Amino acid sequence: MDGSLRVADKYHDVKQRIEQTAVQCGRDPDDIQLLVVTKGHRPGLVREVISAGAGMLGENYVQEALEKMEFIEESGFVEWHMIGHIQSRKAKDVIEHFDFVHSLDRVKIAKRLSRYAVERDTRIPCLLECNVTGEESKYGWSLWVKNSWESVFEKFSEIFELEGIDIQGLMTMPPYHPDPEHSRPVFRKLVELQEVLSQKFPDQNFKHLSMGMSDDYMIAIEEGATFLRIGTAIMGPRI
Ligand SMILES: *Cc1c(COP(=O)(O)O)cnc(C)c1O
């Protein structure tokens, strides 16, 4: 009982802070979507955050997510977003069970996702995961030196051609640092990339920026995030 109150309270707290921060920096709070990251949490706790009002959930691992969904009756009424690296053999599961991909990081997986999406007569909305720092994170397009941008953009062009993929923007994950201000230049780099891509590919849509987690989401709002991916601040420490 206590636990359930805490998750709902934290959910509403975070929602309120998002709204306040948005208003303070002159943004419309409705342009900022909250994704509650439920990886590492049991189905009961996930159901509690859904009851509190969460409509979008983020998971990193396909297998863990599928097992969890079975125990969540409301599963079909919320959006599931894939935010982790996708193994090729899981592409079909992603198309069948997820609504949105934040972590598109290679052409091969894009082709697979597209093929299964087309088979189901749908398109999967995706974000391109960008590694703009070259540190720590293993995944994402290598975009930390501008010299490499053109060759990566060529690969993006291949993805834009895929019938089953609907690119809607960019995602990034800064390396962990105890001072959240260290995320700000990373977020700014993603915005710069968004501007460059929008000019280079005017027919494509890069409106979404998925950036900002428990420690740095207020900075992400100031820098233009449209999706926040928040786990610990709402769900507590992962098991
Ligand atoms: C785990 C995770 C999050 C959430 O992190 P918290 O610090 O718990 O808010 C966000 N994005 C990705 C890609 C993650 O893997």
The ligand as an SDF file (V2000), in Angstrom:
LIG
                    3D

 15 15  0  0  0  0  0  0  0  0999 V2000
   17.3890    3.0180  -17.9290 C   0  0  0  0  0  0  0  0  0  0  0  0
   17.2440    4.0310  -18.9910 C   0  0  0  0  0  0  0  0  0  0  0  0
   16.5820    5.2450  -18.7670 C   0  0  0  0  0  0  0  0  0  0  0  0
   16.0390    5.6640  -17.4110 C   0  0  0  0  0  0  0  0  0  0  0  0
   17.0710    5.9690  -16.5400 O   0  0  0  0  0  0  0  0  0  0  0  0
   16.7750    6.5810  -15.0860 P   0  0  0  0  0  0  0  0  0  0  0  0
   18.0720    7.1850  -14.6950 O   0  0  0  0  0  0  0  0  0  0  0  0
   16.3710    5.4440  -14.2200 O   0  0  0  0  0  0  0  0  0  0  0  0
   15.7090    7.5930  -15.2300 O   0  0  0  0  0  0  0  0  0  0  0  0
   16.4220    6.1020  -19.8430 C   0  0  0  0  0  0  0  0  0  0  0  0
   16.8910    5.8130  -21.0720 N   0  0  0  0  0  0  0  0  0  0  0  0
   17.5410    4.6590  -21.3300 C   0  0  0  0  0  0  0  0  0  0  0  0
   18.0300    4.3940  -22.7010 C   0  0  0  0  0  0  0  0  0  0  0  0
   17.7540    3.7470  -20.2970 C   0  0  0  0  0  0  0  0  0  0  0  0
   18.4200    2.6240  -20.5690 O   0  0  0  0  0  0  0  0  0  0  0  0
  1  2  1  0
  2  3  1  0
  2 14  2  0
  3  4  1  0
  3 10  2  0
  4  5  1  0
  5  6  1  0
  6  7  2  0
  6  8  1  0
  6  9  1  0
 10 11  1  0
 11 12  2  0
 12 13  1  0
 12 14  1  0
 14 15  1  0
M  END
$$$$
